[in-house]
Amino acid sequence: MKLKDIMTPAVERLPKDASVQEVAQKMKAIDVGMIPVYDDDHLVGMVTDRDLTLRVVAEGRIASQTPAYTVMTPEVIYCYEDQSVEDAAEVMEQQQIRRLIVLNRNKRLVGIVSLGDLATHRQSKKVAGEALSEISQES
């Protein structure tokens, strides 16, 4: 099974100069833990719920005055939409992440796949279980 078959295709994104308050509000509104960050038409990073906790709350920053690019994770780990679910699970295991950006071969954002997406599809439940086991291991 390919990622394009199980990914969430409608991906909200925000510009790099959006405040982290806007990011958090968007996460709450659409019930997600990660928002891709753009500069014009280029994916430049992502802000995760962990980024908000460690780089905003823990550092005592003012959410309404802190731009997303100052707290985002700039290294975007991704797979391509035509790769297999097993490929994605392997990347998630290796990187110990629960969400993965999905790009097309032109490197344009086309979706996000989460460990939950893997787990809800019958054919990929075993892969999801194995990935969760590896992701949850201490490094």
Short mmCIF file of the C-alpha atoms (twelve columns), coordinates in Angstrom:
data_MODEL
# 
_entry.id   MODEL 
# 
loop_
_atom_site.group_PDB 
_atom_site.id 
_atom_site.type_symbol 
_atom_site.label_atom_id 
_atom_site.label_alt_id 
_atom_site.label_comp_id 
_atom_site.label_asym_id 
_atom_site.label_seq_id 
_atom_site.Cartn_x 
_atom_site.Cartn_y 
_atom_site.Cartn_z 
_atom_site.pdbx_PDB_model_num 
ATOM 1   C CA . MET A 1   0.000  0.000  0.000  1 
ATOM 2   C CA . LYS A 2   1.256  3.482  -0.894 1 
ATOM 3   C CA . LEU A 3   1.304  6.527  1.366  1 
ATOM 4   C CA . LYS A 4   -1.033 8.407  -0.957 1 
ATOM 5   C CA . ASP A 5   -3.673 5.791  -0.106 1 
ATOM 6   C CA . ILE A 6   -3.640 6.462  3.646  1 
ATOM 7   C CA . MET A 7   -2.238 9.974  4.139  1 
ATOM 8   C CA . THR A 8   -4.281 12.968 5.215  1 
ATOM 9   C CA . PRO A 9   -4.233 15.088 2.050  1 
ATOM 10  C CA . ALA A 10  -5.655 18.387 3.292  1 
ATOM 11  C CA . VAL A 11  -2.743 19.978 5.110  1 
ATOM 12  C CA . GLU A 12  -3.051 23.308 6.874  1 
ATOM 13  C CA . ARG A 13  0.084  25.422 6.841  1 
ATOM 14  C CA . LEU A 14  1.165  28.818 8.097  1 
ATOM 15  C CA . PRO A 15  3.695  31.426 6.978  1 
ATOM 16  C CA . LYS A 16  7.005  31.570 8.853  1 
ATOM 17  C CA . ASP A 17  6.150  34.939 10.384 1 
ATOM 18  C CA . ALA A 18  2.860  33.763 11.914 1 
ATOM 19  C CA . SER A 19  2.955  34.026 15.686 1 
ATOM 20  C CA . VAL A 20  3.235  30.851 17.706 1 
ATOM 21  C CA . GLN A 21  -0.091 31.825 19.246 1 
ATOM 22  C CA . GLU A 22  -1.612 31.546 15.749 1 
ATOM 23  C CA . VAL A 23  0.136  28.194 15.325 1 
ATOM 24  C CA . ALA A 24  -1.256 26.886 18.619 1 
ATOM 25  C CA . GLN A 25  -4.733 28.171 17.787 1 
ATOM 26  C CA . LYS A 26  -4.619 26.440 14.399 1 
ATOM 27  C CA . MET A 27  -3.421 23.192 16.023 1 
ATOM 28  C CA . LYS A 28  -6.310 23.371 18.481 1 
ATOM 29  C CA . ALA A 29  -8.895 24.208 15.814 1 
ATOM 30  C CA . ILE A 30  -7.963 21.302 13.545 1 
ATOM 31  C CA . ASP A 31  -6.824 18.940 16.331 1 
ATOM 32  C CA . VAL A 32  -3.268 18.261 15.133 1 
ATOM 33  C CA . GLY A 33  0.152  18.244 16.749 1 
ATOM 34  C CA . MET A 34  2.186  19.692 13.882 1 
ATOM 35  C CA . ILE A 35  1.866  22.552 11.398 1 
ATOM 36  C CA . PRO A 36  4.107  22.946 8.323  1 
ATOM 37  C CA . VAL A 37  5.763  26.365 8.029  1 
ATOM 38  C CA . TYR A 38  6.189  28.108 4.686  1 
ATOM 39  C CA . ASP A 39  8.235  30.968 3.277  1 
ATOM 40  C CA . ASP A 40  6.407  32.038 0.132  1 
ATOM 41  C CA . ASP A 41  5.859  28.689 -1.605 1 
ATOM 42  C CA . HIS A 42  8.696  26.781 0.089  1 
ATOM 43  C CA . LEU A 43  8.394  24.425 3.023  1 
ATOM 44  C CA . VAL A 44  11.002 25.647 5.534  1 
ATOM 45  C CA . GLY A 45  10.126 23.699 8.644  1 
ATOM 46  C CA . MET A 46  7.376  22.661 10.977 1 
ATOM 47  C CA . VAL A 47  6.171  23.584 14.415 1 
ATOM 48  C CA . THR A 48  5.216  20.683 16.649 1 
ATOM 49  C CA . ASP A 49  3.430  20.650 19.959 1 
ATOM 50  C CA . ARG A 50  6.800  19.687 21.451 1 
ATOM 51  C CA . ASP A 51  8.404  22.797 19.890 1 
ATOM 52  C CA . LEU A 52  5.745  24.943 21.543 1 
ATOM 53  C CA . THR A 53  6.366  23.336 24.911 1 
ATOM 54  C CA . LEU A 54  10.164 23.402 24.859 1 
ATOM 55  C CA . ARG A 55  10.883 26.573 22.908 1 
ATOM 56  C CA . VAL A 56  8.003  28.824 23.922 1 
ATOM 57  C CA . VAL A 57  6.511  27.825 27.262 1 
ATOM 58  C CA . ALA A 58  9.715  26.533 28.887 1 
ATOM 59  C CA . GLU A 59  11.645 29.615 27.766 1 
ATOM 60  C CA . GLY A 60  8.923  32.016 28.892 1 
ATOM 61  C CA . ARG A 61  8.384  33.554 25.464 1 
ATOM 62  C CA . ILE A 62  5.314  35.606 24.657 1 
ATOM 63  C CA . ALA A 63  3.304  33.518 22.202 1 
ATOM 64  C CA . SER A 64  1.660  36.464 20.457 1 
ATOM 65  C CA . GLN A 65  5.052  38.091 19.833 1 
ATOM 66  C CA . THR A 66  7.112  35.048 18.837 1 
ATOM 67  C CA . PRO A 67  7.253  34.199 15.113 1 
ATOM 68  C CA . ALA A 68  6.964  30.562 14.119 1 
ATOM 69  C CA . TYR A 69  10.349 30.468 12.378 1 
ATOM 70  C CA . THR A 70  12.149 31.172 15.668 1 
ATOM 71  C CA . VAL A 71  10.839 27.992 17.305 1 
ATOM 72  C CA . MET A 72  10.182 25.671 14.370 1 
ATOM 73  C CA . THR A 73  12.046 22.480 13.629 1 
ATOM 74  C CA . PRO A 74  13.833 23.302 10.362 1 
ATOM 75  C CA . GLU A 75  14.791 19.724 9.481  1 
ATOM 76  C CA . VAL A 76  11.765 18.326 7.691  1 
ATOM 77  C CA . ILE A 77  11.725 14.551 7.578  1 
ATOM 78  C CA . TYR A 78  9.568  13.271 4.759  1 
ATOM 79  C CA . CYS A 79  8.639  10.471 2.395  1 
ATOM 80  C CA . TYR A 80  7.144  10.576 -1.071 1 
ATOM 81  C CA . GLU A 81  3.490  9.819  -1.756 1 
ATOM 82  C CA . ASP A 82  4.408  6.870  -3.989 1 
ATOM 83  C CA . GLN A 83  6.494  5.170  -1.303 1 
ATOM 84  C CA . SER A 84  5.099  2.246  0.646  1 
ATOM 85  C CA . VAL A 85  3.576  2.319  4.105  1 
ATOM 86  C CA . GLU A 86  6.475  0.111  5.197  1 
ATOM 87  C CA . ASP A 87  8.971  2.737  3.996  1 
ATOM 88  C CA . ALA A 88  7.190  5.397  6.064  1 
ATOM 89  C CA . ALA A 89  7.085  3.170  9.138  1 
ATOM 90  C CA . GLU A 90  10.809 2.532  8.796  1 
ATOM 91  C CA . VAL A 91  11.554 6.274  8.607  1 
ATOM 92  C CA . MET A 92  9.325  6.908  11.624 1 
ATOM 93  C CA . GLU A 93  11.149 4.175  13.551 1 
ATOM 94  C CA . GLN A 94  14.615 5.439  12.622 1 
ATOM 95  C CA . GLN A 95  13.784 9.076  13.392 1 
ATOM 96  C CA . GLN A 96  11.537 8.248  16.378 1 
ATOM 97  C CA . ILE A 97  8.700  10.430 15.112 1 
ATOM 98  C CA . ARG A 98  4.947  9.944  15.029 1 
ATOM 99  C CA . ARG A 99  4.119  12.239 12.088 1 
ATOM 100 C CA . LEU A 100 5.683  12.386 8.657  1 
ATOM 101 C CA . ILE A 101 5.390  14.975 5.892  1 
ATOM 102 C CA . VAL A 102 4.425  13.508 2.512  1 
ATOM 103 C CA . LEU A 103 5.735  15.159 -0.662 1 
ATOM 104 C CA . ASN A 104 5.183  14.516 -4.345 1 
ATOM 105 C CA . ARG A 105 8.219  13.952 -6.560 1 
ATOM 106 C CA . ASN A 106 8.347  17.715 -7.265 1 
ATOM 107 C CA . LYS A 107 8.949  18.124 -3.507 1 
ATOM 108 C CA . ARG A 108 5.583  19.798 -2.946 1 
ATOM 109 C CA . LEU A 109 3.632  19.075 0.227  1 
ATOM 110 C CA . VAL A 110 0.711  16.788 -0.549 1 
ATOM 111 C CA . GLY A 111 -0.115 15.291 2.825  1 
ATOM 112 C CA . ILE A 112 0.814  14.103 6.278  1 
ATOM 113 C CA . VAL A 113 0.823  10.579 7.573  1 
ATOM 114 C CA . SER A 114 0.738  9.791  11.267 1 
ATOM 115 C CA . LEU A 115 1.248  6.659  13.247 1 
ATOM 116 C CA . GLY A 116 -2.514 6.769  13.761 1 
ATOM 117 C CA . ASP A 117 -3.045 6.710  9.982  1 
ATOM 118 C CA . LEU A 118 -0.924 3.582  9.784  1 
ATOM 119 C CA . ALA A 119 -2.843 1.987  12.638 1 
ATOM 120 C CA . THR A 120 -6.310 2.650  11.189 1 
ATOM 121 C CA . HIS A 121 -5.659 0.830  7.937  1 
ATOM 122 C CA . ARG A 122 -6.077 -2.905 8.198  1 
ATOM 123 C CA . GLN A 123 -3.152 -3.829 5.972  1 
ATOM 124 C CA . SER A 124 -0.738 -1.596 7.872  1 
ATOM 125 C CA . LYS A 125 -1.705 -2.350 11.500 1 
ATOM 126 C CA . LYS A 126 1.224  -4.726 12.016 1 
ATOM 127 C CA . VAL A 127 3.625  -2.150 10.565 1 
ATOM 128 C CA . ALA A 128 2.150  0.530  12.846 1 
ATOM 129 C CA . GLY A 129 2.549  -1.671 15.906 1 
ATOM 130 C CA . GLU A 130 6.167  -2.381 15.087 1 
ATOM 131 C CA . ALA A 131 6.843  1.306  14.422 1 
ATOM 132 C CA . LEU A 132 5.222  2.347  17.712 1 
ATOM 133 C CA . SER A 133 7.331  -0.183 19.574 1 
ATOM 134 C CA . GLU A 134 10.533 1.199  18.037 1 
ATOM 135 C CA . ILE A 135 9.508  4.857  18.400 1 
ATOM 136 C CA . SER A 136 8.697  4.328  22.060 1 
ATOM 137 C CA . GLN A 137 12.076 2.785  22.876 1 
ATOM 138 C CA . GLU A 138 14.528 4.994  24.711 1 
ATOM 139 C CA . SER A 139 17.425 6.132  22.553 1 
# 
